[in-house]
Amino acid sequence: MVIATAFDLSNAASIAIAVVLAFIFGYSFTLGPVMRAGVGLRRALPLAFASDTASIAVMEAVDNAFILLVPGAIAAGLGDGLFWWSLGVGFVIAFFFAFPLNRWLIARGRGHAVVHQFHGH
């Protein structure tokens, strides 16, 4: 959202960029440690997709929905407190949706459980 706001892009472009970057960064935060554990990219990519897709999707859906629901938040500029407040509160609210989802997935051997074996190597 910061990038799109800085470049005065449309609301749709702002949300699209935020979602794409969330997936790129989310997957990269998993890929790094998995690849450092000796897993090749061809095997690491499906592991990252399996471990992070649901969580990132929920975080982005909730965060962007909150920003769209707060009057004026999507149109706020980088210098407006409303921009930063709605972004921060949206992340916090999204966490409370994604955290139980992640716990549920891990308890079933899915989500981050699929890469747990590669942590700490």
RADAWO-V979879 format. One record per helix or strand of 3 or more residues. SS is the DSSP state (~ for helix, > for strand). FROM is the first residue (numbers start at 1). TO is the last residue. Records with the same first field share a line. If there is no record, write none. Layout:
BEGIN
SS->FROM-TO  FROM-TO
END
This chain:
BEGIN
~->2-6  11-36  41-69  81-107  111-114  116-118
END
